[in-house]
Amino acid sequence: MLETIREKIAYLRGIIDGDPSMAEGRNGFLFAKTLQILEELAHEVDDLAQAQDELDEYLEEVDFDLAYLEDEVFSDEDGHESDCGCEDDDWEDFEDSLVEVECPECEDVVTFDEEFLFDEGVQVRCPRCDAVVFETTDFEDLEDLFEEDTIVDKD
């Protein structure tokens, strides 16, 4: 495409240079300046295309490096690296202690450690939209519900 733009500019320059009536007076001045601007724009587009190609190559390298790191870190099917020195049971225990909450704003699932449920002053936010998905005051409401269920079950 860029070659076609340059070819079109050269074609227009040929028409203007070939017709002496177009090169004279104000029209000639305007045509010459317009062609000069078009040539500068074509040069800028060339520079942008080259910069884009360099960014594409760089991004491919980063993607390759990231894929390599993902393979190194997440080598097992369950996402747990087996050569970290811990037992698979430890990893499963850790997975069991996670809480999943759906964000009320974007409906994304937010995962956090169960121990945060029992701490005071905790506020968990959605990493996607920054909405509050859990506060420790929310857990107090749940405790009230659990106490009501326990009282009903004892009767």
C-alpha positions as CSV (number, residue, x, y, z in Angstrom):
1,M,0.0,0.0,0.0
2,L,2.8,2.4,0.9
3,E,4.4,1.9,-2.5
4,T,1.0,2.7,-4.1
5,I,0.8,6.0,-2.2
6,R,4.3,6.9,-3.3
7,E,3.4,5.9,-6.9
8,K,0.3,8.1,-6.8
9,I,2.2,11.1,-5.5
10,A,4.8,10.6,-8.2
11,Y,2.0,10.3,-10.8
12,L,0.5,13.6,-9.6
13,R,3.9,15.3,-9.7
14,G,4.4,14.1,-13.2
15,I,1.0,15.5,-14.3
16,I,1.8,18.9,-12.7
17,D,5.4,19.0,-14.0
18,G,4.2,17.9,-17.5
19,D,1.5,20.6,-17.8
20,P,3.1,24.1,-17.7
21,S,-0.3,25.7,-17.1
22,M,-0.5,23.8,-13.8
23,A,2.9,24.9,-12.6
24,E,2.3,28.6,-13.1
25,G,0.9,31.1,-10.6
26,R,-1.0,30.4,-7.5
27,N,-2.2,27.0,-8.7
28,G,1.3,25.9,-9.3
29,F,2.3,27.0,-5.8
30,L,-0.6,25.2,-4.2
31,F,0.0,22.0,-6.2
32,A,3.7,22.0,-5.2
33,K,2.9,22.6,-1.5
34,T,0.2,19.9,-1.5
35,L,2.6,17.4,-3.1
36,Q,5.3,18.3,-0.6
37,I,2.8,17.7,2.3
38,L,1.7,14.4,0.8
39,E,5.4,13.3,0.5
40,E,6.0,14.2,4.1
41,L,2.9,12.3,5.2
42,A,3.9,9.2,3.2
43,H,7.3,9.4,4.9
44,E,5.7,9.6,8.3
45,V,3.5,6.6,7.5
46,D,6.6,4.7,6.5
47,D,8.2,5.5,9.8
48,L,5.0,4.5,11.7
49,A,4.9,1.2,9.8
50,Q,8.5,0.5,10.7
51,A,7.9,1.3,14.4
52,Q,4.9,-0.9,14.3
53,D,6.9,-3.8,12.9
54,E,9.5,-3.4,15.6
55,L,6.8,-3.4,18.3
56,D,5.3,-6.5,16.8
57,E,8.7,-8.3,16.9
58,Y,9.2,-7.1,20.5
59,L,5.7,-8.3,21.5
60,E,6.3,-11.7,20.0
61,E,9.5,-12.0,22.0
62,V,7.7,-11.0,25.2
63,D,4.9,-13.4,24.4
64,F,7.5,-16.2,23.9
65,D,9.2,-15.4,27.2
66,L,5.9,-15.3,29.0
67,A,4.9,-18.7,27.6
68,Y,8.2,-20.1,28.8
69,L,7.7,-18.7,32.3
70,E,4.2,-20.0,32.4
71,D,5.4,-23.5,31.4
72,E,8.1,-23.3,34.2
73,V,5.8,-22.0,36.9
74,F,2.6,-23.9,36.0
75,S,4.1,-27.2,34.9
76,D,1.4,-29.5,36.4
77,E,-2.1,-29.9,35.1
78,D,-3.5,-28.6,38.3
79,G,-1.4,-25.4,38.1
80,H,1.0,-26.5,40.9
81,E,4.7,-26.7,40.3
82,S,5.9,-30.0,41.5
83,D,9.5,-29.2,42.3
84,C,8.7,-26.4,44.8
85,G,9.4,-28.7,47.8
86,C,5.9,-28.8,49.2
87,E,3.5,-31.7,49.1
88,D,0.6,-31.8,46.7
89,D,-1.7,-32.2,49.7
90,D,-0.5,-28.8,51.0
91,W,-1.5,-27.2,47.7
92,E,-4.9,-28.9,47.8
93,D,-5.4,-27.6,51.4
94,F,-4.5,-24.1,50.2
95,E,-7.0,-24.4,47.3
96,D,-9.7,-25.5,49.7
97,S,-9.2,-22.4,51.9
98,L,-10.0,-20.0,49.1
99,V,-13.3,-18.2,48.8
100,E,-14.9,-17.2,45.5
101,V,-17.2,-14.3,45.4
102,E,-19.0,-12.9,42.4
103,C,-18.5,-9.1,41.8
104,P,-21.8,-7.3,42.0
105,E,-20.7,-4.8,39.3
106,C,-18.9,-6.8,36.6
107,E,-19.9,-10.4,37.7
108,D,-16.3,-11.4,37.6
109,V,-15.3,-14.1,40.1
110,V,-12.9,-12.8,42.8
111,T,-10.9,-15.4,44.8
112,F,-9.3,-14.7,48.1
113,D,-8.0,-16.5,51.2
114,E,-10.7,-17.7,53.6
115,E,-8.8,-16.2,56.6
116,F,-9.7,-12.7,55.5
117,L,-13.3,-13.6,56.4
118,F,-12.4,-13.5,60.1
119,D,-10.2,-10.4,60.1
120,E,-11.5,-7.0,61.1
121,G,-11.3,-4.0,58.7
122,V,-10.9,-6.2,55.6
123,Q,-12.2,-4.9,52.3
124,V,-11.8,-7.1,49.2
125,R,-12.1,-5.3,45.8
126,C,-12.6,-6.6,42.4
127,P,-9.3,-6.4,40.4
128,R,-11.3,-5.8,37.2
129,C,-13.6,-3.0,38.1
130,D,-12.5,-2.0,41.7
131,A,-15.9,-2.6,43.2
132,V,-16.1,-3.8,46.8
133,V,-17.0,-7.5,46.7
134,F,-16.5,-8.3,50.4
135,E,-16.2,-6.3,53.7
136,T,-15.9,-7.8,57.1
137,T,-19.2,-6.2,58.0
138,D,-20.7,-8.5,55.4
139,F,-19.5,-11.5,57.4
140,E,-21.3,-10.3,60.5
141,D,-24.6,-10.6,58.6
142,L,-23.7,-14.2,57.6
143,E,-22.9,-15.0,61.3
144,D,-26.4,-13.8,62.2
145,L,-27.9,-16.1,59.6
146,F,-25.8,-19.1,60.8
147,E,-26.8,-18.5,64.4
148,E,-30.5,-18.4,63.4
149,D,-30.1,-21.7,61.5
150,T,-28.4,-23.3,64.5
151,I,-31.2,-22.2,66.9
152,V,-33.8,-23.6,64.5
153,D,-31.9,-26.9,64.2
154,K,-31.7,-27.4,68.0
155,D,-35.4,-27.1,68.5
